[in-house]
Amino acid sequence: MQLRFKHAGRKAAKPTTLKDVAAAAGVHVSTASRTLNPITRHLVAGNVALRVERAAQKLDYRPDLVAASLRTGRSRLIGVLVPDIADPVFSPILGGITESLLAAGYSTVIADVGSNQDRQIELIEGLMARRVDGLVLATVSRKDAVVDHCLRRGLPAVLVNRTESQPRLATVASDDAGGMKLAVDHLVALGHRRIGHVAGPQHVSTGFLRRRGFEAAVRKHGLPAADIAVEVASAYSRVEGERVAGALLDARGDLTAIVAANDLLALGVYDALHARKLRCPADISVVGHNDMPLVDMVAPPLTTVRISHREMGEEAARMMLEELAGHGHRERAVTLTPILIVRSSSRKLNPGEAR
């Protein structure tokens, strides 16, 4: 006996189209399209937009991103390049960028690209092959080949956290020199006069401008040049902070305070002090820069300069959206104001110690 089985499966449901949503909402397809595009949503009257959104939700509408990309010539993807994704400083910056772009209908591709510019350009070419609409760069040096490449290729780009010496793209960064002034003013107010600086890499704006801000601040306070010591780190890392701080301490045993160009370097200063059986702040006060996550949990909690990292990311996303809309200004530079966060790593000197 031969048995025949009827296929019991059901045909896959036909995907809901934009036309279906428009019909259910009683509007033209173009109105439904404008409503469901975060960039043009504001062009649709509130009650109409609400009707379209409810229809889309009820019908479980999912836009065909590939078709939209082919139709508009845009992928709605933005590449974000960071030099070291393990650096806690970049987490809130990335959060501000990704959330702001997502609210505008864009997704992000985050690339950890290190400091090799040839590799960065190679990665950018890969992202362009995947048709990213623009780049947010947290990687630039003071004269950057990647910026050259973006300008040559006509790829919209904005800079975040770091700047070039001669601005060529829209930029958002903190007032690096102003941050160092806050740190020096704080230490001088506590009675410190022999202050060292663990400077960041000088090929990037953060290291260069913070060193310049430190030197300007000590001059403003009239501190003798002989009382000031600066050593430059080759990278923003705890290991480099320990090495450079060790060189400072070995050369200048009379220092009472050290200002570090960022918090990772400041943690390295802690390591160098520990290795020499020196105490913070009893022997040496330490001030960092950035207020990265968890520096309030170290021993002692770190006095540092706080940067508005999330706001920085949000502003970079706004700049990118302006570039994509054709309203960008390459000469635009937004500078955010830092604040000093005083914790236990800095102390007031007694009169005899401040000689």
C-alpha positions in Angstrom: 0.0 0.0 0.0 1.3 3.4 -1.0 0.8 6.2 1.4 0.6 9.8 0.3 1.2 12.6 2.7 -0.1 16.1 2.2 2.4 18.8 3.2 0.9 20.4 6.3 3.1 23.5 6.4 1.8 26.9 5.7 3.1 29.3 3.2 5.3 32.0 4.7 3.4 35.2 5.3 4.0 37.9 2.7 6.1 40.7 4.3 4.2 43.8 5.1 5.0 46.6 2.7 5.0 50.4 3.1 2.0 50.4 0.8 0.1 48.1 3.3 1.0 50.5 6.1 -0.2 53.5 4.1 -3.5 51.8 3.2 -4.1 50.8 6.8 -3.4 54.4 8.0 -5.4 56.0 5.2 -2.5 58.0 3.9 -0.4 58.3 0.7 2.7 56.1 0.6 4.9 59.1 0.6 3.4 60.3 3.9 4.0 56.9 5.4 7.6 57.0 4.2 8.2 60.4 5.7 6.7 59.4 9.0 8.8 56.3 9.4 12.0 58.1 8.5 13.4 59.7 11.6 15.0 62.5 9.5 11.7 63.5 7.9 9.3 62.6 10.7 8.9 66.3 11.7 7.4 67.1 8.3 4.2 65.1 9.1 1.4 66.4 11.3 1.4 64.8 14.7 -2.0 63.1 14.5 -1.2 61.7 11.0 2.2 60.5 12.1 0.7 58.7 15.1 -1.8 57.0 12.9 0.9 55.7 10.6 3.1 54.6 13.5 0.2 52.6 15.0 -0.5 51.0 11.7 3.1 50.0 11.2 3.2 48.5 14.7 0.0 46.6 14.3 1.2 45.2 10.9 4.7 44.5 12.3 6.2 46.5 9.5 10.0 46.2 9.0 11.6 48.5 6.5 13.6 46.8 3.7 17.0 48.4 4.4 18.6 47.0 1.3 15.9 48.3 -1.0 16.0 51.7 0.8 19.8 51.8 0.3 19.5 51.1 -3.4 16.7 53.7 -3.8 18.4 56.5 -1.9 22.1 55.7 -2.4 22.6 55.6 1.3 23.4 52.7 3.6 22.4 54.6 6.8 25.7 53.2 8.3 28.3 55.4 10.0 31.8 54.2 10.8 33.4 55.2 14.1 37.1 54.8 14.4 38.7 54.7 17.9 42.4 54.2 18.7 41.9 51.8 21.6 38.4 50.5 22.4 39.7 49.1 25.7 40.4 52.7 27.0 37.5 53.5 29.3 37.4 57.1 28.0 35.8 56.0 24.7 32.8 54.1 26.2 30.7 57.2 27.0 31.8 58.9 23.8 30.6 55.9 21.8 27.4 55.7 23.8 26.6 59.3 22.9 27.4 58.8 19.2 25.5 55.5 18.8 22.4 56.5 20.7 22.1 59.8 18.9 22.6 58.3 15.4 20.2 55.4 16.2 17.5 58.0 17.1 18.0 59.5 13.6 17.8 56.1 11.9 21.5 55.3 11.5 23.5 52.3 12.7 27.1 52.4 13.6 30.1 50.3 12.8 32.8 50.7 15.4 36.4 49.9 14.5 39.4 49.6 16.9 42.2 50.8 14.6 45.2 51.6 16.8 47.6 54.3 15.7 48.9 52.9 12.4 47.6 55.3 9.8 48.2 52.9 6.8 46.0 50.3 8.6 43.4 53.0 9.4 43.2 54.0 5.7 42.9 50.3 4.7 40.0 49.9 7.2 38.3 53.0 5.8 38.5 51.6 2.3 36.8 48.5 3.6 34.1 50.5 5.2 33.6 52.6 2.0 33.3 49.3 0.1 30.4 48.5 2.5 29.0 52.0 1.6 29.2 53.8 4.9 27.7 57.2 4.7 30.3 58.9 6.8 33.0 58.6 9.5 33.4 59.8 13.1 37.2 59.9 13.8 38.5 59.7 17.4 42.0 58.8 16.1 43.5 61.9 14.5 47.0 63.2 14.9 47.8 66.9 14.7 48.5 66.5 10.9 46.5 63.5 9.9 46.8 61.4 6.7 43.4 59.8 7.3 41.8 63.3 7.1 43.6 63.8 3.8 42.2 60.5 2.6 38.6 61.3 3.6 38.8 64.7 1.9 40.2 63.2 -1.3 37.5 60.6 -1.4 34.7 63.0 -0.6 33.6 61.0 2.5 31.8 63.1 5.1 33.7 63.0 8.4 33.9 64.7 11.8 36.5 64.6 14.5 35.8 63.8 18.2 38.1 64.3 21.2 41.2 65.0 19.2 41.9 67.8 16.7 44.3 68.7 14.0 46.7 71.7 14.3 45.0 73.3 11.3 41.2 72.5 11.3 39.9 70.9 8.1 36.9 69.1 9.4 34.1 69.9 12.0 35.4 69.0 15.4 34.2 68.6 19.0 36.7 68.3 21.8 37.3 69.4 25.4 39.3 72.5 26.4 42.5 70.6 26.9 44.6 73.6 27.9 41.9 74.8 30.2 41.7 71.4 31.9 45.4 71.6 32.7 45.0 75.2 34.1 42.3 73.8 36.5 44.7 71.2 37.7 47.6 73.6 38.2 45.4 76.2 39.9 44.2 73.6 42.3 47.7 72.5 43.3 49.0 76.0 43.6 46.1 76.9 45.9 47.1 73.9 48.1 50.6 75.3 48.4 52.5 73.3 45.8 55.3 74.9 43.8 57.4 72.0 42.7 55.1 70.3 40.2 55.9 67.7 37.6 53.9 66.9 34.5 53.5 63.4 32.9 52.7 64.6 29.4 50.8 62.6 26.8 52.1 61.8 23.3 52.9 65.1 21.5 51.8 64.0 18.0 48.1 64.1 19.2 46.3 67.2 20.2 45.4 66.0 23.7 49.0 65.5 24.7 50.3 68.6 22.9 47.6 71.0 24.2 47.6 69.7 27.7 51.4 70.1 28.0 51.1 73.6 26.6 48.3 74.4 29.0 50.3 73.0 31.9 53.3 75.2 31.0 51.2 78.3 30.5 49.5 77.8 33.9 52.7 77.4 35.9 54.2 80.5 34.1 51.0 82.5 35.0 51.6 81.6 38.7 55.1 82.8 38.5 56.7 79.4 39.4 60.4 79.3 38.7 61.3 77.1 35.7 63.7 75.2 37.8 60.8 74.0 40.0 58.9 72.5 37.0 59.6 69.1 35.4 58.0 67.6 32.3 58.5 64.1 30.8 56.6 62.9 27.8 54.9 59.5 27.5 54.9 57.7 24.1 51.3 56.4 24.7 48.4 56.8 26.9 48.9 53.8 29.1 49.4 52.8 32.7 52.8 51.2 31.8 54.0 54.4 30.2 52.7 56.4 33.1 54.8 54.4 35.5 57.9 54.6 33.3 57.7 58.4 32.8 56.7 59.2 36.4 59.6 57.0 37.5 62.0 59.1 35.4 60.5 62.3 36.9 60.8 61.1 40.5 64.3 59.7 40.0 65.5 63.1 38.5 63.5 65.3 40.9 63.2 64.0 44.4 61.9 67.4 45.6 58.6 67.3 43.7 55.5 67.6 45.8 52.9 67.0 43.0 52.5 65.5 39.6 49.8 66.3 37.0 49.2 63.5 34.5 47.8 64.2 31.0 45.2 61.5 31.5 43.9 59.0 34.1 45.7 55.9 32.7 49.0 57.8 33.0 48.0 58.9 36.6 47.4 55.3 37.5 51.0 54.6 36.3 52.1 57.5 38.6 50.5 55.6 41.5 52.5 52.5 40.5 55.8 54.5 40.3 55.1 55.9 43.8 54.4 52.5 45.2 57.6 51.1 43.7 59.6 53.8 45.5 57.6 53.4 48.8 56.2 56.9 48.4 52.7 57.7 49.5 49.9 59.6 47.7 49.1 62.2 48.8 51.3 62.3 51.9 54.5 62.5 49.9 53.2 63.3 46.4 49.8 64.7 45.3 48.5 63.4 41.9 46.0 65.0 39.6 44.7 63.2 36.4 42.7 64.2 33.4 39.5 62.7 31.9 37.6 61.3 35.0 37.4 57.9 33.4 35.1 55.3 35.0 36.2 53.9 38.3 39.0 56.4 39.2 36.9 57.3 42.2 37.3 53.6 43.3 41.1 53.5 43.4 43.2 54.2 46.5 43.3 57.1 47.0 40.4 58.2 44.8 41.9 60.3 42.0 41.5 64.1 41.8 41.0 64.7 38.1 39.7 66.9 35.4 36.2 65.8 34.1 35.4 65.9 30.4 31.8 65.7 29.2 32.4 62.5 27.2 28.8 61.6 26.4 28.0 65.2 25.4 31.0 65.1 23.2 29.7 62.0 21.4 26.2 63.4 21.1 27.6 66.6 19.5 29.8 64.6 17.1 26.6 62.7 16.0 24.8 66.0 15.5 27.7 67.3 13.4 27.6 64.1 11.3 23.9 64.4 10.6 24.4 68.0 9.6 27.1 66.9 7.2 24.9 64.3 5.7 22.0 66.8 5.3 24.4 69.2 3.5 24.3 71.7 6.3 27.8 71.0 7.8 30.5 73.6 8.3 34.0 72.2 8.1 35.4 75.1 10.0 33.0 74.5 13.0 34.8 73.6 16.2 32.9 73.0 19.4 34.9 73.2 22.6 33.4 71.7 25.8 34.3 73.1 29.2 35.9 70.7 31.7 35.5 70.8 35.5 37.8 69.8 38.3 36.7 66.9 40.5 38.6 67.0 43.8 39.1 63.7 45.6 41.7 62.4 48.0 44.9 62.2 45.8 45.7 65.9 46.3 46.3 67.6 49.7 47.2 71.0 51.1 50.8 71.4 52.1 51.8 72.5 55.5 53.8 75.9 55.6 57.1 74.1 56.0 56.5 71.7 53.1 55.7 74.5 50.6 59.2 76.0 50.7 
